[in-house]
Amino acid sequence: MALIVGNWKMNGLRSSLAEARRIAEGAPDGHDLAICPPATLLWAMSEALEGSAVKTGGQDCHPKESGAHTGRISAEMIADAGASYCIVGHSECREECGDTDDILAAKLAAVLRAGLVPIFCVGESLETREAGEAVSFVTAQLGVVMDLAEKVVVAYEPIWAIGTGKVPGVDDIAEMHQAMRDRLGETTPLLYGGSVKPGNASEILAVPHVGGALVGGASLKADDFLGIARAG
Ligand SMILES: O=C[C@H](O)COP(=O)(O)O
């Protein structure tokens, strides 16, 4: 049983709901699938996928439930739109929102308060990997979820692998997932993300402790996303 999550990032218009319906129609048995569309599509996608095996999720949230925060979305709003998951700490968000560990902890608390499952992202830069510090960097990032190990999903996404077509070797993925498993214990589902495609999915999903994938670009096309799901 793998968890395959599509992160549509800032992609998708109402016409893209047809692609989500195609994903639901072709969803293979035995896996959990979810799509995190842009907020503008979340309610409509949740409605479109209701009754199917594919759930929905948000891509980020504000720590507070409501208030004067122009342009922001709360975890309660994401839940109200029919979602089951919410991504927290994606590297693109960390960079664009300036998320600190304190802010990430507050966002995680908000997601859990709203009854959603957080998908917490971690991952090192190329500079950190080349310095030989990837494992220590990522395991330090896990400090924010140490008390939530039974409530979160963790996605390891090396920043240099996101949208680049570059993927770590299976030995590197295995080493990182073993280190995360050692730090978090047995209960936390662990995903890999970063240039997952139908052609490399079976190799990645076979790595010990990899329980699924967080997929960006390849989740936008039903055939590609389903190809990854079927490889699991
Ligand atoms: O959230 C998804 C990741 O950032 C991976 O994106 P990608 O599959 O386009 O490399």
The ligand as an SDF file (V2000), in Angstrom:
LIG
                    3D

 10  9  0  0  0  0  0  0  0  0999 V2000
    5.7120   18.5480   -4.2900 O   0  0  0  0  0  0  0  0  0  0  0  0
    6.2760   18.0040   -5.2460 C   0  0  0  0  0  0  0  0  0  0  0  0
    7.6710   18.1420   -5.4750 C   0  0  0  0  0  0  0  0  0  0  0  0
    8.1230   19.4380   -5.3030 O   0  0  0  0  0  0  0  0  0  0  0  0
    8.2240   17.4300   -6.6500 C   0  0  0  0  0  0  0  0  0  0  0  0
    8.0360   18.1430   -7.8470 O   0  0  0  0  0  0  0  0  0  0  0  0
    8.4850   17.4510   -9.2170 P   0  0  0  0  0  0  0  0  0  0  0  0
    7.8610   16.0700   -9.2220 O   0  0  0  0  0  0  0  0  0  0  0  0
    7.9330   18.3420  -10.2770 O   0  0  0  0  0  0  0  0  0  0  0  0
    9.9660   17.3540   -9.1920 O   0  0  0  0  0  0  0  0  0  0  0  0
  1  2  2  0
  2  3  1  0
  3  4  1  0
  3  5  1  0
  5  6  1  0
  6  7  1  0
  7  8  2  0
  7  9  1  0
  7 10  1  0
M  END
$$$$
